[in-house]
C-alpha cells in the first residue's frame, strides 16, 4: 500500500504542480454472501479487501474542482457552483468516470454541506481495485473522496452519513441503481471481519471471519468479463423484484415470506417468481452464514456459498459460462465453497480455499479456461481489511 500512497502523491504533483495536503483511501470489497438483497431491504455480508483506491487531495483558494486519475489521461475541471447546480444525473454522462467523484461532492451538498461557502479542491486517484470485476471499484473511489472531503471541509459527518452520500452519488448522480452494500463495506468495515448489514435499518456489525485460524483464504477469480451496473440487466432485476413485491402486497421483498410466494405462484409469471425466490432464500442464507460463522467457523459455510451461486445462476440468471466454470473447477480442485460475487453479468468468483490448495485451484482454473477458449482470468488472494480512512 505504501507504493500506491507514493504513486498518488507523485501523480497529484505531476498533474497540478504542487504537493497534496493529504492522502485518503477506501477499499474494494468482496461480498461473501447476500447478492441483490440490499435494494430489497434485506441482509448482506460483505468484507473490505486489501485492494484500495487512494485520493491525494488539496483545497484551493477558489471554487474550482479538478479531478484526475492515473488510469485516465483526461482531467475534469468544473466549479463547485456547477456541482451544486447539477440535478440528479444532469451532465453525469459527459463526465465519464469522473461522475463518481463529482457525484460525491454533489451528494455532500444534498445532505447539508454548503457548497457555496466551501473552497474547491484538486484530487488525483490511484487504485489497484480492478475495474469491472465485481469488487466495487466505484464505491472505493467514492469512499476515498468522501472521507477526504469530510475531513478537509470539516463537515463532521459520521460513517453512516457518508454511506448515504456515496449511495446518493451512485444512484442519483451517476444513475446506477445499486443498494448500500458496496458503500457500507468501503466505509464501515473492520480488519479481519465481515460486515453484517441490515439494509432496511442501515445497522451494521462486524462478524469475525476467522480465516487465519482455520488456515483458509479467499481466492478471487476475475473472469475478465466486464459489466456495467447502469446498463439494463441490473435494472431489469431490480424492476422484477419491485414487481414481485407489488404482487405480493408488501413494501419490499424483505416483508415477504416463502409461504406467501408459494401461495402466489399460480398468479405470478415464472420469471418474477424466480427472481423473488432468489431474494427470499438469499436473505435466509445470509442469516444462516452469520450464525454458522459465529458458532462453527468458516470451514462450515461452503455449502451456503454454493447454494447462493446456484440461486443466482438458476433463479436470478445473472451468472455467465465463465463464472459457472470457475465455480465448478474451484470446487472440484480444493475449494470448500465458491460463488460469483457482485452484481453479476460478469466479474469475479470467490473461492474459500485451504491455503495449501490455492495453487492447485489456480492451475486447474487456468487449464479449464484455456480448454474452453476463454480469456485467461486474473487470480489473487484477498484478506479482510479496514474501511476508508486517512493514510498520510
C-alpha positions in Angstrom: 0.0 0.0 0.0 2.9 2.4 0.6 3.8 2.2 -3.1 0.3 3.3 -4.1 0.3 6.1 -1.5 3.6 7.3 -3.1 2.1 7.0 -6.6 -1.0 9.0 -5.6 1.2 11.8 -4.2 3.5 11.8 -7.2 0.5 11.7 -9.6 -1.0 14.7 -7.9 2.2 16.7 -8.1 2.7 15.8 -11.8 -0.9 16.9 -12.6 -1.1 20.0 -10.5 2.4 21.2 -9.9 2.4 21.1 -6.1 2.1 18.6 -3.3 -1.2 17.3 -1.9 -2.2 18.1 1.7 -3.1 14.6 2.4 -3.9 11.1 1.1 -7.0 9.1 1.9 -8.2 5.7 0.8 -11.1 3.3 0.7 -11.1 -0.4 -0.1 -12.8 -2.5 -2.7 -15.0 -5.3 -1.4 -15.9 -8.9 -1.7 -19.5 -9.9 -0.9 -19.2 -13.1 1.0 -22.9 -13.8 0.5 -26.1 -11.8 0.0 -26.5 -10.7 -3.6 -29.2 -8.2 -4.8 -30.7 -8.3 -1.4 -29.5 -4.8 -0.5 -32.0 -2.9 -2.6 -34.7 -5.2 -1.4 -34.0 -4.0 2.2 -32.6 -7.4 3.1 -29.3 -8.7 4.6 -25.8 -8.7 3.2 -22.4 -9.9 4.4 -19.5 -8.2 2.6 -16.0 -7.5 3.7 -13.4 -4.9 2.6 -10.4 -6.3 0.8 -6.7 -5.3 0.8 -7.0 -3.5 -2.6 -7.7 0.2 -2.3 -8.3 3.4 -4.1 -6.2 6.4 -2.9 -7.2 10.0 -3.2 -4.5 12.6 -3.0 -6.2 16.0 -2.3 -5.6 19.6 -1.5 -8.0 22.5 -1.1 -7.9 25.5 -3.4 -8.5 29.2 -2.7 -11.3 29.4 -5.3 -14.3 27.2 -6.1 -12.7 25.2 -8.9 -12.7 21.4 -8.7 -10.1 19.4 -10.7 -10.3 15.6 -10.8 -7.7 13.3 -12.4 -6.7 9.7 -12.2 -3.6 7.6 -13.0 -6.0 5.4 -15.1 -7.0 8.2 -17.4 -5.4 10.8 -19.5 -8.4 13.1 -19.1 -8.7 15.6 -16.2 -12.1 17.1 -15.4 -12.4 20.7 -14.3 -15.6 22.5 -13.2 -16.7 24.8 -10.4 -18.4 23.9 -7.1 -21.3 26.1 -8.3 -21.7 23.9 -11.3 -21.6 20.8 -9.0 -24.2 22.3 -6.6 -26.5 23.3 -9.5 -26.4 19.8 -11.1 -29.7 17.9 -10.8 -29.7 14.2 -10.4 -27.8 12.7 -13.3 -27.6 16.1 -15.0 -24.4 16.0 -17.1 -23.1 12.9 -15.4 -22.8 11.1 -18.7 -20.5 13.7 -20.1 -18.2 13.3 -17.1 -17.4 9.7 -17.7 -15.6 8.0 -14.8 -15.3 11.4 -13.0 -19.1 11.4 -12.5 -18.4 9.2 -9.4 -16.2 11.7 -7.5 -18.1 14.7 -8.8 -21.3 13.0 -7.6 -19.8 12.6 -4.1 -19.3 16.4 -3.9 -22.8 16.9 -5.2 -24.3 14.5 -2.7 -22.4 16.1 0.2 -24.4 19.2 -0.7 -27.6 17.2 -0.7 -27.1 16.2 3.0 -26.2 19.6 4.3 -22.8 20.8 3.2 -22.9 24.4 2.0 -21.1 24.1 -1.3 -21.4 27.8 -2.0 -19.4 28.6 1.1 -16.7 25.9 0.7 -13.4 26.0 -1.2 -12.8 24.0 -4.3 -10.2 21.2 -4.4 -7.8 19.3 -6.6 -7.8 15.5 -6.3 -5.9 12.7 -8.0 -6.7 9.0 -7.7 -4.6 5.9 -7.9 -6.0 2.4 -7.4 -5.3 -1.4 -7.5 -9.0 -2.3 -7.3 -9.8 -4.0 -10.7 -12.5 -2.1 -12.7 -15.5 -4.2 -13.8 -14.5 -7.2 -11.7 -17.4 -7.1 -9.3 -15.2 -5.8 -6.5 -16.8 -2.4 -6.2 -14.1 -0.1 -7.6 -16.8 2.6 -7.8 -17.5 2.5 -4.0 -13.8 2.6 -3.3 -13.5 5.7 -5.4 -16.5 7.4 -3.8 -15.4 6.4 -0.3 -11.9 7.7 -0.6 -13.1 11.2 -1.6 -16.0 11.2 0.9 -13.7 10.7 3.9 -11.2 13.2 2.4 -13.8 16.0 1.9 -15.5 15.2 5.2 -12.1 15.9 6.9 -10.8 18.9 5.0 -14.1 20.6 4.8 -14.7 19.9 8.5 -18.2 18.6 7.9 -18.2 16.2 10.9 -20.4 13.6 9.2 -20.3 10.0 10.7 -19.7 6.9 8.7 -23.4 6.1 8.1 -24.0 9.6 6.7 -21.0 9.1 4.3 -22.6 5.8 3.2 -25.7 7.7 2.3 -23.6 10.3 0.5 -21.8 7.7 -1.6 -25.1 5.8 -2.3 -26.7 9.1 -3.5 -23.7 9.8 -5.7 -24.0 6.4 -7.4 -27.8 6.2 -7.6 -29.0 9.8 -8.1 -26.0 11.4 -9.9 -24.4 8.5 -11.8 -27.7 6.7 -12.3 -26.6 3.2 -11.2 -29.5 1.6 -9.3 -27.4 -0.1 -6.6 -28.1 -0.7 -2.9 -26.0 0.3 0.1 -23.9 -2.8 0.3 -20.8 -1.5 -1.5 -20.6 1.8 0.2 -21.2 0.3 3.6 -18.3 -2.2 3.1 -16.0 0.5 1.8 -16.6 2.9 4.8 -17.6 0.8 7.8 -15.5 -2.5 7.6 -13.0 -3.7 10.2 -9.9 -5.7 9.5 -10.4 -9.4 9.9 -14.1 -9.3 9.8 -17.1 -9.3 7.5 -19.8 -6.7 7.9 -23.3 -7.9 8.6 -25.6 -5.2 7.3 -29.4 -4.9 7.7 -30.2 -2.8 4.6 -33.5 -1.7 6.0 -32.2 -0.1 9.1 -28.6 0.6 8.0 -27.3 -1.2 11.1 -24.0 -2.9 10.6 -21.9 -5.1 12.9 -18.6 -7.0 12.4 -18.6 -10.7 12.2 -15.2 -12.3 12.7 -14.2 -14.5 9.7 -11.6 -16.5 11.4 -9.7 -17.3 8.2 -6.2 -17.3 9.7 -7.2 -19.7 12.5 -8.8 -22.1 10.0 -5.9 -21.8 7.5 -8.3 -20.6 4.9 -8.1 -17.9 2.3 -10.4 -16.2 -0.2 -9.2 -16.6 -3.7 -10.7 -14.1 -6.2 -11.0 -15.3 -9.8 -11.6 -12.3 -12.0 -13.0 -13.7 -15.2 -12.3 -10.6 -17.2 -16.0 -10.5 -18.3 -16.8 -6.9 -17.5 -20.2 -5.5 -16.5 -21.9 -2.1 -16.2 -24.4 -1.7 -13.4 -26.0 1.3 -15.0 -26.9 -0.9 -18.0 -30.1 -2.9 -18.4 -29.6 -6.3 -16.8 -29.2 -5.0 -13.2 -32.0 -2.6 -13.6 -34.3 -5.3 -15.0 -33.6 -7.5 -12.0 -34.5 -4.6 -9.6 -37.7 -3.9 -11.5 -38.6 -7.6 -11.3 -38.2 -7.5 -7.5 -40.3 -4.4 -7.2 -43.0 -6.0 -9.4 -42.9 -9.1 -7.2 -43.3 -7.0 -4.0 -46.3 -5.2 -5.5 -48.0 -8.5 -6.5 -47.4 -9.9 -3.0 -48.8 -6.7 -1.4 -45.7 -5.8 0.5 -43.5 -2.7 0.5 -40.4 -4.7 -0.3 -39.4 -8.3 -0.6 -37.9 -8.0 2.9 -41.5 -8.2 4.2 -42.4 -11.3 2.1 -42.1 -15.0 3.1 -41.6 -18.2 1.1 -45.1 -19.2 2.1 -46.5 -16.0 0.6 -44.5 -16.5 -2.6 -45.6 -20.2 -2.9 -49.2 -19.1 -2.5 -48.9 -16.6 -5.3 -47.1 -19.0 -7.7 -50.1 -19.6 -9.9 -50.8 -15.9 -10.5 -47.2 -14.7 -10.8 -45.2 -15.1 -14.1 -42.4 -17.6 -13.9 -39.6 -15.1 -14.2 -40.9 -12.8 -11.5 -41.4 -15.8 -9.2 -37.9 -17.0 -9.6 -36.4 -13.5 -9.1 -38.4 -13.2 -5.8 -37.4 -16.8 -4.7 -33.7 -15.9 -5.0 -34.1 -12.8 -2.8 -36.1 -14.6 -0.1 -33.7 -17.6 0.0 -30.6 -15.5 -0.2 -31.7 -13.4 2.8 -32.0 -16.7 4.8 -28.6 -17.8 3.6 -27.0 -14.6 4.9 -28.6 -15.2 8.3 -27.5 -18.8 8.3 -23.9 -17.9 7.3 -23.7 -15.3 10.1 -24.9 -18.0 12.6 -22.5 -20.6 11.3 -19.5 -18.3 11.3 -20.2 -17.4 14.9 -21.0 -20.9 16.1 -18.8 -23.2 14.0 -16.4 -21.1 12.0 -15.6 -20.6 8.3 -15.0 -24.2 7.5 -18.7 -24.9 7.6 -20.1 -22.3 5.2 -19.1 -23.9 1.9 -22.5 -25.3 1.1 -24.2 -22.0 1.7 -21.8 -20.2 -0.7 -22.5 -22.7 -3.5 -26.3 -22.6 -2.8 -26.1 -18.9 -3.3 -24.3 -19.3 -6.6 -26.8 -21.9 -7.8 -29.7 -19.5 -6.9 -28.0 -16.6 -8.8 -27.4 -18.9 -11.8 -30.8 -20.5 -12.0 -33.3 -18.2 -10.4 -31.8 -14.7 -10.8 -30.0 -15.6 -14.0 -27.1 -13.2 -13.6 -24.2 -15.7 -14.0 -22.1 -16.4 -17.1 -20.5 -19.5 -18.5 -17.1 -18.2 -17.3 -18.4 -17.6 -13.8 -20.0 -21.1 -13.7 -16.9 -22.8 -14.9 -14.7 -21.0 -12.3 -17.1 -22.1 -9.5 -17.2 -25.7 -10.8 -13.4 -26.1 -11.2 -12.6 -24.4 -7.9 -14.9 -26.8 -6.0 -13.6 -29.8 -7.9 -9.9 -29.0 -7.1 -9.8 -27.9 -3.5 -12.2 -25.0 -2.6 -14.7 -25.8 0.2 -17.1 -23.2 -1.1 -17.4 -20.9 -4.2 -19.8 -18.4 -5.7 -19.9 -15.5 -8.0 -19.7 -12.2 -6.2 -21.1 -8.8 -7.2 -24.0 -7.7 -9.4 -23.4 -10.4 -12.0 -23.3 -10.5 -15.8 -19.5 -10.9 -15.4 -17.0 -10.1 -12.8 -15.5 -12.4 -10.3 -15.9 -15.6 -8.4 -14.7 -16.1 -4.8 -13.4 -19.4 -3.7 -13.0 -20.2 0.1 -9.9 -22.4 -0.1 -7.4 -24.0 2.3 -4.2 -22.1 1.9 -2.2 -25.2 0.8 -4.7 -25.8 -2.1 -4.6 -22.3 -3.6 -2.0 -23.1 -6.3 -3.9 -26.3 -7.3 -7.1 -24.4 -7.7 -5.4 -21.6 -9.8 -3.6 -24.0 -12.1 -6.8 -26.0 -12.6 -8.8 -22.9 -13.5 -6.1 -21.7 -15.9 -6.3 -25.0 -17.7 -10.1 -25.1 -17.8 -10.4 -21.6 -19.2 -7.8 -22.3 -21.9 -9.6 -25.5 -22.8 -12.8 -23.6 -23.3 -11.2 -20.8 -25.2 -11.9 -18.2 -22.6 -9.7 -15.2 -21.8 -7.3 -16.1 -19.0 -8.6 -15.0 -15.6 -6.7 -12.9 -13.1 -6.5 -14.6 -9.7 -5.4 -13.3 -6.4 -5.9 -13.8 -2.7 -7.7 -11.1 -0.6 -7.8 -10.5 3.1 -10.5 -8.7 5.1 -9.3 -5.2 5.5 -10.2 -1.9 7.2 -12.6 0.6 5.8 -11.9 4.1 4.5 -9.6 6.5 6.3 -6.5 8.8 6.1 -3.2 7.3 5.1 -0.9 10.3 5.1 
